[in-house]
Amino acid sequence: MVGGILSAVSHFIVNVISGLGYGGVVLLMGIESANIPLPSEVIMPFSGYLVFTGRFNLFWVAIAGGLGCLWGSLLSYWIGAKGGRPLIEKYGKYVLISHHDLDRADRWFLKWGIATVFIGRLLPIIRTFISFPAGIARVNIWKFSVYTFVGSVIWSYLLAWVGMKLGENWDSIKVYFHDFDVVIGVLIVLGIGWWIYRHVKHARTT
């Protein structure tokens, strides 16, 4: 069952990006930032692989990732501002948001304030949920948008760069694999598997 889910999500990510190009990156990163289980740790490295193949440009891939994160984060901000934490705690479990994740994001936000919006975009897990406490606190929407976009562009660039470098160094690693598509497939499955495990683990302990 888990294998089937991972395979379906992998194919979905690959097909959307392959079919929609940069628009697919914007769409998928927006979905992830709206807290729907679709890890950027899979989306952006695959996009970077397409940079290696010549289909994408690394700079524009990063911009697409940042734009996607921005619209998804604004949606999460709005939910936090309108519904508050009770709404998120009640329905968050349906998209694998645990109390642990929210508590962690709250601690970061209380400690660093608006700067957390930027810092959090560079940290796994935190980056996904930081929009909720920002919305609950009703921080300045323009500062939130700028920090979100800039931090997300950096995050997207780094992950895409990893995917691109894997492709560039194919000659040195092909002795271990017969097909580069196998490498990408394995990375996608491992990335999604880790992401789901991480969220389900904390959901069970809360």
Secondary structure, DSSP 4 states (H G I P E B T S, - for coil): -HHHHHHHHHHHHHHHHHHHTHHHHHHHHHHHHTT-S--HHHHHHHHHHHHHHTSS-HHHHHHHHHHHHHHHHHHHHHHHHHHHHHHHHHHGGGGT--HHHHHHHHHHHHHHTTHHHHHHTTSTTHHHHTHHHHHHTT--HHHHHHHHHHHHHHHHHHHHHHHHHHHHTHHHHTTT-S-HHHHHHHHHHHHHHHHHHHHHHHHHT-
